[in-house]
Amino acid sequence: MRKEETTLKVTCRPLMHAELCKALSIRIKVFVEEQQVPLEEERDAYDDTALHFGAFVGDKMVGTGRVVFAISNLFKLIFTDIIEF
C-alpha cells in the first residue's frame, strides 16, 4: 500500500520586527527543548544584527532561519528545522 503524499507550499521571506518573538519561540522549541542546547547558547549577540527569515505555510510560521554577518563579507546561514503545525 502506498503512503499518501502531501505537498505543502512553503514561502520564505524576511521577518518583520513584530514576528521575531514567534521566530524565537520556534528556535527554543527546536534547539533548546528538542536538541537540549542551553538557552544562553541559542540566544546570542548575533540576533540583534542578523537578517531573520521565516518559513510559512499560509499565514503560519513553521520554521525560521537567520543570516549572521560574522566578519566583513563572510556570513553564515543558520536555519531551524521546520516544526510540525
QUIMO-V732264 format. One record per residue. N is the residue number from 1. RES is the residue in one small letter. SS is DSSP state (H for helix, E for strand, L for the rest). PSI is psi as a letter, one per 40 degrees, with the letter a starting at -180 (999 if undefined). D_LAST is the distance of its C-alpha to the last C-alpha in Angstrom with 1 decimal. Layout:
BEGIN
n=N res=RES ss=SS psi=PSI d_last=D_LAST
n=N res=RES ss=SS psi=PSI d_last=D_LAST
END
This chain:
BEGIN
n=1 res=m ss=L psi=h d_last=25.9
n=2 res=r ss=L psi=h d_last=23.5
n=3 res=k ss=L psi=h d_last=19.8
n=4 res=e ss=L psi=h d_last=17.9
n=5 res=e ss=L psi=i d_last=16.4
n=6 res=t ss=L psi=h d_last=13.6
n=7 res=t ss=L psi=h d_last=14.1
n=8 res=l ss=L psi=i d_last=11.6
n=9 res=k ss=L psi=h d_last=13.4
n=10 res=v ss=E psi=h d_last=12.3
n=11 res=t ss=E psi=h d_last=14.6
n=12 res=c ss=E psi=h d_last=15.9
n=13 res=r ss=E psi=i d_last=18.2
n=14 res=p ss=E psi=i d_last=20.0
n=15 res=l ss=L psi=i d_last=18.7
n=16 res=m ss=L psi=i d_last=20.8
n=17 res=h ss=H psi=d d_last=22.2
n=18 res=a ss=H psi=e d_last=20.3
n=19 res=e ss=H psi=e d_last=16.9
n=20 res=l ss=H psi=d d_last=18.0
n=21 res=c ss=H psi=d d_last=17.1
n=22 res=k ss=H psi=d d_last=13.3
n=23 res=a ss=H psi=d d_last=13.9
n=24 res=l ss=H psi=d d_last=15.9
n=25 res=s ss=H psi=d d_last=13.5
n=26 res=i ss=H psi=d d_last=11.1
n=27 res=r ss=H psi=d d_last=14.4
n=28 res=i ss=H psi=d d_last=15.5
n=29 res=k ss=H psi=d d_last=12.5
n=30 res=v ss=H psi=d d_last=13.0
n=31 res=f ss=H psi=d d_last=16.8
n=32 res=v ss=H psi=d d_last=18.2
n=33 res=e ss=H psi=d d_last=16.4
n=34 res=e ss=H psi=d d_last=15.5
n=35 res=q ss=L psi=e d_last=18.5
n=36 res=q ss=L psi=f d_last=20.9
n=37 res=v ss=L psi=h d_last=22.0
n=38 res=p ss=L psi=h d_last=24.1
n=39 res=l ss=H psi=d d_last=22.8
n=40 res=e ss=H psi=e d_last=26.1
n=41 res=e ss=H psi=d d_last=25.5
n=42 res=e ss=H psi=d d_last=22.0
n=43 res=r ss=L psi=h d_last=23.0
n=44 res=d ss=L psi=i d_last=26.1
n=45 res=a ss=H psi=d d_last=28.8
n=46 res=y ss=H psi=d d_last=27.2
n=47 res=d ss=H psi=d d_last=24.4
n=48 res=d ss=H psi=d d_last=27.1
n=49 res=t ss=L psi=e d_last=28.3
n=50 res=a ss=L psi=i d_last=25.3
n=51 res=l ss=E psi=h d_last=23.8
n=52 res=h ss=E psi=h d_last=20.1
n=53 res=f ss=E psi=i d_last=17.6
n=54 res=g ss=E psi=i d_last=14.0
n=55 res=a ss=E psi=h d_last=11.9
n=56 res=f ss=E psi=i d_last=10.4
n=57 res=v ss=E psi=h d_last=9.0
n=58 res=g ss=L psi=b d_last=11.2
n=59 res=d ss=L psi=e d_last=11.5
n=60 res=k ss=E psi=h d_last=8.1
n=61 res=m ss=E psi=h d_last=8.7
n=62 res=v ss=E psi=e d_last=6.6
n=63 res=g ss=E psi=i d_last=9.9
n=64 res=t ss=E psi=i d_last=13.4
n=65 res=g ss=E psi=i d_last=16.9
n=66 res=r ss=E psi=i d_last=20.4
n=67 res=v ss=E psi=h d_last=23.9
n=68 res=v ss=E psi=h d_last=26.5
n=69 res=f ss=E psi=h d_last=30.1
n=70 res=a ss=E psi=d d_last=32.0
n=71 res=i ss=E psi=h d_last=35.5
n=72 res=s ss=L psi=b d_last=37.0
n=73 res=n ss=L psi=e d_last=35.6
n=74 res=l ss=E psi=i d_last=33.6
n=75 res=f ss=E psi=i d_last=29.8
n=76 res=k ss=E psi=i d_last=26.9
n=77 res=l ss=E psi=h d_last=23.3
n=78 res=i ss=E psi=h d_last=20.8
n=79 res=f ss=E psi=h d_last=17.3
n=80 res=t ss=L psi=h d_last=14.3
n=81 res=d ss=L psi=i d_last=12.3
n=82 res=i ss=L psi=h d_last=8.9
n=83 res=i ss=L psi=i d_last=6.4
n=84 res=e ss=L psi=i d_last=3.8
n=85 res=f ss=L psi=999 d_last=0.0
END
